[in-house]
Amino acid sequence: MSQLTDSLISDIYTHEELTRRIALARGVCEYLFFKEPGLAIEDRIANYFKTYEHEEQDQAWIEKFLQQPHTHESFFGTIGELEQIEKKSPTIVLHIAVILPALEISMIGNWVKKNINQQTLIRFTYNPALAGGCAISLNGIYHDFSVGNRLYQQQEKILNSIRTIV
Amino acid sequence: MDIVLVFLIGFIIITCIVIISIIVSVYVDHLGSIRQSGKLAGEQAQASYTIIRRAMKQAHAMIVRAELTGIQTVAKKKIQADAFEETFEKELTKLLGTALHNVEYANASLTKGYQEYLLQARKCFESEILEHRHRLAQSFELVEETTVKTYRDFFEEQKKLVSEELSAQMKKTEERIEDHRKKREYLQDNVLADLVVRTAKLVIKDGVSMESHAKLIIDSLEEARKQGVLKPD
């Protein structure tokens, strides 16, 4: 795996994000090689950014992706490497209560990369009943470490507290 | 004796005499021819003739006597028959009278007997009916007493059973009420606890910042790592 590929996946923490970025790279390549074949590659890149507006993060990632030889083989070779990572990376499924913004996802993703595996990707599912924290599905086994589960485990204590009050 | 019979007897006797006379005459003639003696034959013929005549006279006299006897006998018998007929009619009339009297008597006696029998039977029936009525009344009284006693016993028994059943049901109901009260309390407590948990969850879910959520998730991951669920590769 090339340094560029490592760089490209450094800020990607979820399967969905990697899939989306691969689709983005394919879109760029298709524009560059099939949309305006008569123009020089630099002009095509300029035209692409004029035609499509992206968020800041995506814009930065595309620019990073384009920092390689501007050949068909090179671009699609990188895309192939990204697809291999998508297929082969270990995955951890996290069940959480709320849809998190990118910053919080990056916090969690960094923890995973640091404490489990650099190439591990996350799949998020959402279940409001969990309240907070997360449950983990790993190798087909469900492990509940959520706040909701902890509260239910403490229900007897809560009940005793209520009885004491009443 | 019947007159015809008298005549018949007379006729038979006469005929017998005639036949004997003829036989004697023939015998005499035969003897006369054998001896062929004239004188002797004449005497013998005269004697035969005399015998025959005598015999004929006797026969005639006998017939006359027989006829007379027959007539007398017939007359006597006729007189006897008339007397007998008269006597018979008298006796018959008497017998009929007696029989009629006996029948009337018997009829009257029978009627009286039947009346007496019927009266006696009526008395007997009435007596039996009264007796039966009395027995029946006694039986009814006995049955009534027995029935009343049976019903009273049955009623007392049922009353006792119902009372026992009611007591048992009351006890069960009280137990159920107590059980229900405990369950309701338990349910109320649980509902309350569930309510607290749900409220807490809602508060945590919606009242906590995204950063805190991320921290809670990281706490969960740390817990998982401590428990060995997550292992570094």
Interface residues (C-beta under 8 A of the other chain):
Chain A: P90 I92 L94 I96 A97 V98 L100 P101 L103 E104 I105 M107 I108 W111 V112 N115 I116 N117 T120 P128 A129 A131 G132 G133 C134 A135 I136 L138 H143 F145 S146 V147 G148 L151 Y152 Q155 I158 L159 I162 R163
Chain B: D189 N190 L192 A193 D194 V196 V197 A200 K201 L202 I204 K205 V208 M210 E211 S212 H213 A214 L216 I217 I218 D219 S220 L221 E223 A224 R225 Q227 V229 L230 K231 P232 D233
